[in-house]
Amino acid sequence: METAGQPEHEARMTEVRARLSEFAEGDPSPAERALVLRLLRSFTAKTPGAVDLLARLLEAGDPEPVSDRAHSLKGSAANIGAIRLAALCAAVEDRARAGVVADPGRTVERLRAEAGGALLAVRAVTEGYEESI
């Protein structure tokens, strides 16, 4: 039975796999598989802390550090194929660069939800890579 979030989860996994296929096309070598696993594990390890830091900065309301941290998280998310998280961070970054930290409570809620979805997808893809080794 499909849950309401299942199609989104599958879409996120597809986005991550598509991005990773750019690193290791076809039948990846052991070195390419190792690179992909390092990227996946690094994202999983670092993203919760990055999200927490960005949330604190959003709540503090200072646009410059918000812009910097949103930019950094955007890059990490885009690199791994977490497209939705990257897009949200890009929007936060753009607003902060314009000097605006609007509705921090709602933004933090959206950020945590999107990061959570991205992390679930990345963990699932990681398990698949680990099992195929």
Stockholm file with secondary structure:
# STOCKHOLM 1.0

chainA/1-133         METAGQPEHEARMTEVRARLSEFAEGDPSPAERALVLRLLRSFTAKTPGAVDLLARLLEAGDPEPVSDRAHSLKGSAANIGAIRLAALCAAVEDRARAGVVADPGRTVERLRAEAGGALLAVRAVTEGYEESI
#=GR chainA/1-133 SS CCCTTHHHHHHHHHHHHHHHHHHSCSSCCHHHHHHHHHHHHHHHHHHHHHHHHHHHHHHHTCHHHHHHHHHHHHHHHHHHTCHHHHHHHHHHHHHHHTTCCCCHHHHHHHHHHHHHHHHHHHHHHHHHHHHTC
#=GC SS_cons         CCCTTHHHHHHHHHHHHHHHHHHSCSSCCHHHHHHHHHHHHHHHHHHHHHHHHHHHHHHHTCHHHHHHHHHHHHHHHHHHTCHHHHHHHHHHHHHHHTTCCCCHHHHHHHHHHHHHHHHHHHHHHHHHHHHTC
//
